[in-house]
């Protein structure tokens, strides 16, 4: 695949990033912190919260300096790795979809940290009396991309193992 065609793929992470930015801007302009809109009573709410920690509130109580340093190093490393994989000529279409979602989501949450010092979360789901962690579109893009990437990787591994077995049987 030519570099020009690979660069066209940048539309995917850019679209994910723009959707994330737009959704957070809407929530920030619509709700005050802690405010909520009922979508499906007892199940789904839009609730404005801020997460200074990482996934599932990890590092929430760490010092701001430690969080900032860890997020900076991890963010640069993740963007470099996933960006490299995304733009490689031999990356498959499904891998590129997955990586594009991951990159768009990572950029969305990274921008939040740079601009606000925290991530804006607002998707709030309840299952009976249990409240799932409040999250945002960027988190959804990252998780969906990671699941797709994992499935593609496992299928490639299985296909390669099968081909290796066929090749070794043919040579003996």
VOGU-3710 file (C-alpha; in Angstrom, 3 decimals, decimal comma):
1> xxxxxxxxxx> 0,000/0,000/0,000  1,394/3,380/-0,964  2,155/6,068/1,595  -0,582/8,252/0,102  -3,210/5,516/0,650  -1,924/4,873/4,175  -2,193/8,576/4,980  -5,849/8,513/3,844  -6,429/6,071/6,688  -5,713/8,950/9,083
11> xxxxxxxxxx> -9,333/9,968/8,496  -10,403/7,164/10,888  -8,509/8,301/14,016  -9,305/11,913/13,130  -13,041/11,106/12,923  -12,894/9,258/16,264  -11,062/12,209/17,811  -13,571/14,740/16,446  -16,559/12,699/17,673  -14,961/12,493/21,116
21> xxxxxxxxxx> -14,212/16,227/21,214  -17,734/17,118/20,044  -19,424/14,819/22,570  -17,350/16,200/25,456  -17,967/19,788/24,358  -21,708/19,128/24,284  -21,667/17,571/27,760  -19,514/20,378/29,199  -21,870/22,999/27,734  -25,023/21,151/28,824
31> xxxxxxxxxx> -24,290/19,915/32,335  -22,588/21,100/35,501  -20,226/18,640/37,255  -22,348/15,879/38,764  -25,376/16,920/36,702  -27,136/14,244/34,731  -29,694/13,559/32,018  -31,775/10,403/32,225  -31,751/8,482/28,955  -33,195/5,152/30,176
41> xxxxxxxxxx> -34,287/5,377/33,824  -32,456/2,904/36,028  -30,028/1,944/33,244  -28,392/4,743/31,209  -27,590/8,348/32,116  -25,427/11,155/30,785  -23,578/12,320/33,905  -20,694/14,794/33,856  -17,692/13,643/35,891  -13,962/14,262/35,766
51> xxxxxxxxxx> -11,343/11,520/36,025  -7,846/12,554/37,064  -6,804/8,907/37,205  -6,492/6,269/34,516  -8,835/3,491/33,455  -11,371/2,546/36,147  -10,039/5,364/38,348  -6,557/3,793/38,665  -4,026/6,385/39,969  -6,880/8,660/41,115
61> xxxxxxxxxx> -5,139/9,244/44,455  -1,581/9,484/43,102  0,198/12,830/43,215  -0,473/15,095/40,208  3,255/15,072/39,375  3,391/11,255/39,293  0,190/10,998/37,223  1,428/13,644/34,792  4,795/11,938/34,320  3,249/8,481/33,862
71> xxxxxxxxxx> 0,583/9,717/31,443  3,152/11,646/29,424  5,550/8,701/29,065  2,785/6,136/28,484  0,976/8,436/26,044  4,039/9,120/23,927  5,009/5,428/23,922  1,479/4,316/22,973  1,097/6,913/20,221  4,518/6,047/18,811
81> xxxxxxxxxx> 3,876/2,284/18,818  0,286/2,340/17,562  1,067/5,123/15,093  3,958/3,098/13,672  1,827/-0,042/13,406  -1,011/1,976/11,860  1,166/3,424/9,078  3,227/0,306/8,252  2,755/-0,849/4,668  1,967/-4,471/5,631
91> xxxxxxxxxx> -0,678/-3,666/8,260  -3,946/-5,358/7,295  -7,177/-3,454/6,791  -8,765/-4,864/9,984  -5,642/-4,053/11,997  -5,734/-0,527/10,594  -9,393/-0,127/11,651  -8,522/-1,325/15,150  -5,435/0,867/15,443  -7,302/3,882/14,078
101> xxxxxxxxxx> -9,912/3,545/16,827  -7,219/3,148/19,485  -5,298/6,174/18,206  -8,396/8,379/17,987  -9,446/7,456/21,515  -5,970/7,897/22,960  -5,661/11,316/21,335  -9,075/12,340/22,699  -8,248/11,449/26,288  -4,717/12,823/25,919
111> xxxxxxxxxx> -6,064/16,181/24,756  -8,414/16,232/27,736  -5,465/15,779/30,081  -3,508/18,550/28,368  -6,407/21,012/28,231  -8,316/20,257/31,447  -5,863/18,283/33,605  -8,394/15,421/33,694  -10,561/13,344/31,380  -14,211/14,290/30,853
121> xxxxxxxxxx> -16,409/11,205/31,413  -20,171/11,087/30,983  -21,581/7,712/29,861  -23,102/6,198/33,008  -24,636/2,697/32,993  -26,370/0,924/35,855  -27,083/-2,798/36,137  -29,486/-3,175/39,031  -27,749/-1,567/42,005  -24,296/-1,770/40,390
131> xxxxxxxxxx> -22,959/1,289/38,589  -20,422/0,619/35,850  -17,446/2,993/35,651  -18,428/6,238/33,962  -16,612/6,575/30,636  -16,586/8,519/27,346  -16,472/7,912/23,590  -12,659/7,873/23,558  -12,693/4,996/26,064  -15,207/3,163/23,855
141> xxxxxxxxxx> -13,020/3,637/20,778  -9,967/2,338/22,649  -11,767/-0,737/24,007  -13,458/-1,606/20,685  -10,154/-1,110/18,860  -8,285/-3,267/21,375  -10,866/-6,067/21,128  -10,763/-5,985/17,319  -6,954/-5,893/17,346  -6,855/-8,868/19,720
151> xxxxxxxxxx> -9,250/-10,893/17,548  -7,289/-10,099/14,380  -4,003/-10,996/16,106  -5,383/-14,331/17,334  -6,798/-15,170/13,903  -3,465/-14,286/12,258  -1,621/-16,436/14,815  -3,964/-19,360/14,167  -3,642/-18,935/10,379  0,170/-18,732/10,604
161> xxxxxxxxxx> 0,324/-21,804/12,848  -1,836/-23,740/10,384  0,339/-22,654/7,430  3,520/-23,552/9,328  2,113/-27,008/10,069  1,168/-27,535/6,386  4,615/-26,389/5,246  6,427/-28,705/7,676  4,213/-31,663/6,641  4,935/-31,017/2,965
171> xx> 8,713/-30,959/3,501  8,794/-34,272/5,360
//
